[in-house]
Amino acid sequence: MSNPSFQASLDECIETLEHLRTFEKPLLEAARLVGDALLAGGKVLTCGNGGSAADTAHLATEFTCRFSGDRRPYPALALATDAGLLTAIANDYTFKDVFARQIWAYGKPGDVLVAFSTSGKSRNILSAIEEARRRGLSSIAFLGRDGGHVAGAANVEIIVPSKVTARIQEAHKFLLHALCEIVEARLPKE
């Protein structure tokens, strides 16, 4: 006997993923920005909160280790992984600054920021994108719902129009894998 909750979740997931077909153009632009940065000796900085923080660590790992093929490592940093640094910045400044200060410290012109926010309401994500702009970094935002107040801030944005956080995160995971696949095809093996 089938579980109606499982079937409803699966249908909702399929519907959300089907909508991703409309994001080919911005995803290709995001892949171009990331590939250009890495090929020019730049790096990828990633940020997000909660489950999105885990996705940013995943994305950074795919470039620094490998995605599917054996190749040289490329520099990518997940800005949500150092608990000591995050709590120091949040304590000494504000939580809104936890990513922006790291971008100020590590970012340079030619680098790219990839930010994730399922709600689009994360003040620290908006602050990070604004700091990236000040420092000469390109920015890519993977957002959910209606994009919140982060909508319009990044150079490239992809807004998954679901109201369900789990579906947005599933879509973001697919998109980050698609981004890696497209970029990795451009990267030299050595």
N, C-alpha and C positions, 0 to 999 in steps of 0.2 A: 504494500500500500504506500502510495506517495505522500510525502509530507507537504501540506499546502504552504507552509512557511518557507520551506526550501524552494519550492517551485516559484513562489512569488519573488523571492530574492534573486533567483536565477533569471527570471523574466526581466526584472528591474535591471540587473547587471547587463544582460544582453542588450536591452534598450539603450542603456548609457553607452556601452561600447560601440554600438551601431552609430551613435551620434558622432563618434570620434572621426569618422570618415570626412567630416567637414573641416577637420583641423590639419589636413595635409600641408597646406601652404604655410601656416605659421610654424608647424613642426619642422618643415624643411628650412625655414629661416632660422629657427632656433639651432638646428644642427649646423647650419652654415656658420653662425656666430661661435659656437663651441669649437667646431673644427678649425676655423680660422685662428682662434685664440691659441689652441694647442699647437697648431702647425707653426705659429709665429713665436713659440717659446713662452706663451702665457699659460695661465692656469685657470681652473674652474673652481669657484667658491660656491658652496651650496648652503642654504639655510631653510629651516622650517621648524615648526613646533609639534610636539607630540608624535603622532604617527607619521606626520610629514617630516619630522626630524629623522626618523628611521629611514624614510625614503631618500633623504639627502645623503645619509651615510651610504646607502646602497648605491646611489649614483656616483659618489666619489670613489667608491670601491671599484666600480666597473671601469673607470678610467685609470686608476692607479695600479690595479691588478691587471684585469683584462675582462672583456665582455664575453666574446665567444672564441676568438682566435688568439694564438700566441703572438705577442708583440711586446715592444718595449713599454714601460710604464709611462703614464702622463700625469702631470701634477693636478690633483683635485683635492680640495679640502672641505670637509663637512664641518661647518662652524657650530654645530650643536653638540659636539661630542666631548668637549673638555669641560667637565662639571666644575672644576675649580675655577676656570676662567669665566664660565657663564655666571656662576654665583658671585664671583668678585665684581664683575661688571654690574650685575643686577643690584648688588648690595651698595657699591660705591657710587653708582650712577642711577640708572633705572633699567627695568627689564626691557623697555623700549630700545635701549642701546646695545643689547647683548650681541647683536650681529653687526650693527653699524660700526662699532669700535673695532671689531676684528677686520672688517673691510678696510677701515682706515689703516690698520696695522699691516695687513697682508696684501691688499689689493693694489694693483698698478694699472696704468692705462694699457689696454690690450687684453686684460683678463676679462672673464665673464662671470656674472653672478647668476645662479639658477636658484630661484626662490619658490617655495611651495606653501600655499595656504588654502585649506579646503573651504574656509569661510570668506577669505578675502578681507577679513576684519582685523588681522594681526598687525598691531601698531609696529611691532619690531620688524616685520617683513617690509612694511612701507618705509620705515626708517632705513633699513638696509638698502633698498632700491634707491632711495634718495642719496645715500652716501656713495653708492656705486656710481651714480651719475656724476656727483661732485669729483670723484676720483678718476673719472675717465674709463670706467668699466661699462661694458654692455650688460644688459640685464634681460632675463627671461623669467616670466612669472607663470607658474602653473596654479590656477585658482579654481574655486568651485562656486556653486550657487550663482549669484549675479556678479561675482568678482569683488564685491564690497568696495571699500574705499581704496583698495590697492589697484583696482581696475584703472587702466590708463597710465599707470606709473612706469611700467617697464617698456623696454624697446620692443619686446615680443611678449605676447600673453596668450595663453590658452585657458579659457574659462569653461570648465565642465559644468553644464547647467543643471545638475542634479541638486536636490535638497538633502540627499542622504549622504552623510559623511563617508560611509563604507563604500558606496558606489563611486564617489569622487576619488577616493584613495585607490580603488581598483583601476579606475581610468588613468590616474596619474602614474601608477606602476606600469601599465601598458605603454604609456607615452614615454616614460623615461627609458624603457627598454627599446622602443622604436628609435628614440634619439640616439642611444648608444650604438645601435646597429648601423644607423646612417653615418654617424661620425666615424665609427671604427673602420668602415670601408674606405675612408679617406686617409687614415693614419698609417704612416710607414711602419713596417714591422720592426725596424731597428732604428 
